[in-house]
């Protein structure tokens, strides 16, 4: 399995500086954290063009994929604490991106949907995300990108 040019450059820089990683070289979590840090920096920079961040984008995309779903269901799917979810949805509603309506199935719950503006912003955001994913694939290598996506999509947090 060939390493990407970026990974080789980082390894070479560590070696030139005399810095070893010890057992970290054998810890998946260390490399996942480094990748996550780079991904979040890159995706948030890309989404800034549409005034979103990775969390608000994830909320919009999940709501779009599940129109009429409840905030409790979205919070559970994305692993967001319910108390934090209210504020996040308030922000999206104030920005004119989502609507909350009483659920027809459970009058105590609110059904979520995107506004026309929310759909437009999400479409623009998805173009930014597509470009971001191409950068990730380029950094990892296309085959490694596909393997990582397949493996990590199987991971269950519970």
C-alpha positions as CSV (number, residue, x, y, z in Angstrom):
1,X,0.0,0.0,0.0
2,X,1.7,3.2,-1.2
3,X,1.6,6.2,1.1
4,X,0.5,9.5,-0.3
5,X,3.0,12.2,-1.0
6,X,1.7,14.3,2.0
7,X,2.1,11.4,4.4
8,X,5.7,10.7,3.1
9,X,6.5,14.4,3.5
10,X,5.3,14.5,7.1
11,X,7.1,11.3,8.0
12,X,10.3,12.7,6.4
13,X,9.9,16.0,8.3
14,X,9.6,14.1,11.6
15,X,12.6,12.1,10.8
16,X,14.6,15.2,9.7
17,X,13.7,16.8,13.0
18,X,14.6,13.7,15.0
19,X,11.0,13.3,16.2
20,X,9.7,9.8,16.5
21,X,6.1,8.9,17.4
22,X,6.8,5.8,19.4
23,X,3.8,3.6,19.9
24,X,1.6,6.3,18.3
25,X,2.7,4.8,15.0
26,X,0.6,1.8,15.9
27,X,-2.5,3.6,17.1
28,X,-5.4,4.0,14.7
29,X,-6.9,6.7,17.0
30,X,-3.9,8.9,16.6
31,X,-4.1,8.9,12.8
32,X,-7.9,9.2,12.8
33,X,-7.6,12.3,15.0
34,X,-5.0,13.8,12.7
35,X,-7.2,13.1,9.7
36,X,-10.3,14.4,11.5
37,X,-8.5,17.6,12.4
38,X,-7.5,18.2,8.8
39,X,-10.9,17.3,7.5
40,X,-12.7,19.7,9.8
41,X,-10.4,22.5,9.0
42,X,-10.8,22.0,5.3
43,X,-14.6,21.4,5.3
44,X,-15.3,24.3,7.6
45,X,-13.2,26.5,5.3
46,X,-15.2,25.2,2.3
47,X,-18.5,25.7,4.0
48,X,-17.7,29.3,5.1
49,X,-18.5,30.2,1.5
50,X,-22.2,29.5,2.3
51,X,-22.0,30.6,5.9
52,X,-22.3,27.1,7.4
53,X,-20.1,24.9,9.5
54,X,-19.8,21.1,9.5
55,X,-22.5,20.7,12.2
56,X,-25.1,23.0,10.6
57,X,-24.4,21.3,7.2
58,X,-24.9,17.9,8.8
59,X,-28.2,19.0,10.3
60,X,-29.4,20.4,6.9
61,X,-28.4,17.3,5.0
62,X,-30.0,15.0,7.6
63,X,-33.2,17.0,7.6
64,X,-33.3,17.0,3.8
65,X,-32.8,13.3,3.7
66,X,-35.6,12.8,6.2
67,X,-38.3,15.5,5.7
68,X,-40.7,15.6,8.6
69,X,-38.4,13.9,11.0
70,X,-38.2,15.1,14.6
71,X,-35.4,16.9,16.3
72,X,-35.0,14.0,18.7
73,X,-34.5,11.6,15.8
74,X,-31.9,13.9,14.1
75,X,-30.1,14.5,17.4
76,X,-29.9,10.7,17.9
77,X,-28.7,10.0,14.4
78,X,-25.9,12.6,14.6
79,X,-24.9,12.1,18.2
80,X,-25.9,15.6,19.3
81,X,-27.1,16.2,22.9
82,X,-30.7,17.2,22.9
83,X,-30.0,20.3,25.0
84,X,-27.5,21.5,22.4
85,X,-29.8,20.5,19.5
86,X,-32.4,23.2,20.4
87,X,-29.9,26.0,20.1
88,X,-28.5,24.6,16.8
89,X,-32.0,24.4,15.3
90,X,-32.9,27.8,16.6
91,X,-29.9,29.2,14.7
92,X,-30.9,27.4,11.5
93,X,-34.5,28.6,11.9
94,X,-33.5,32.2,12.5
95,X,-31.3,32.0,9.4
96,X,-34.4,31.0,7.4
97,X,-33.0,27.6,6.5
98,X,-35.5,25.3,8.3
99,X,-39.0,25.2,9.6
100,X,-40.4,23.4,12.6
101,X,-44.0,22.4,12.6
102,X,-46.0,20.3,15.0
103,X,-45.7,16.7,14.1
104,X,-49.0,15.1,12.9
105,X,-47.9,11.8,14.5
106,X,-47.0,13.3,17.9
107,X,-48.3,16.7,18.7
108,X,-45.6,17.1,21.4
109,X,-42.8,16.9,18.8
110,X,-41.8,19.2,16.0
111,X,-41.4,18.0,12.4
112,X,-38.4,19.5,10.6
113,X,-38.1,20.6,7.0
114,X,-36.0,22.8,4.8
115,X,-37.2,26.1,3.6
116,X,-36.7,27.0,-0.1
117,X,-33.7,29.1,1.0
118,X,-32.4,26.1,3.0
119,X,-32.6,23.8,0.0
120,X,-30.7,26.4,-2.1
121,X,-28.0,26.8,0.6
122,X,-27.7,23.0,0.9
123,X,-27.3,22.6,-2.8
124,X,-24.4,25.2,-2.7
125,X,-23.0,23.5,0.3
126,X,-23.0,20.1,-1.4
127,X,-21.0,21.5,-4.2
128,X,-18.4,22.7,-1.7
129,X,-18.5,19.3,0.1
130,X,-18.0,17.5,-3.2
131,X,-14.8,19.6,-3.8
132,X,-13.7,18.9,-0.2
133,X,-14.2,15.1,-0.6
134,X,-12.1,15.2,-3.8
135,X,-9.3,16.9,-1.8
136,X,-9.6,14.2,0.9
137,X,-9.4,11.4,-1.8
138,X,-6.4,13.1,-3.4
139,X,-4.6,13.3,0.0
140,X,-5.3,9.7,0.9
141,X,-5.2,8.2,-2.5
142,X,-8.3,7.1,-4.3
143,X,-8.1,3.4,-3.3
144,X,-7.4,4.3,0.4
145,X,-10.2,6.8,0.4
146,X,-12.7,4.2,-0.8
147,X,-11.4,1.6,1.7
148,X,-11.5,4.1,4.6
149,X,-15.1,5.2,3.7
150,X,-16.2,1.5,3.5
151,X,-14.5,0.5,6.8
152,X,-15.5,3.6,8.8
153,X,-19.1,3.6,7.6
154,X,-19.5,0.2,9.3
155,X,-18.4,1.5,12.7
156,X,-21.2,1.6,15.3
157,X,-20.8,3.9,18.2
158,X,-23.1,2.1,20.5
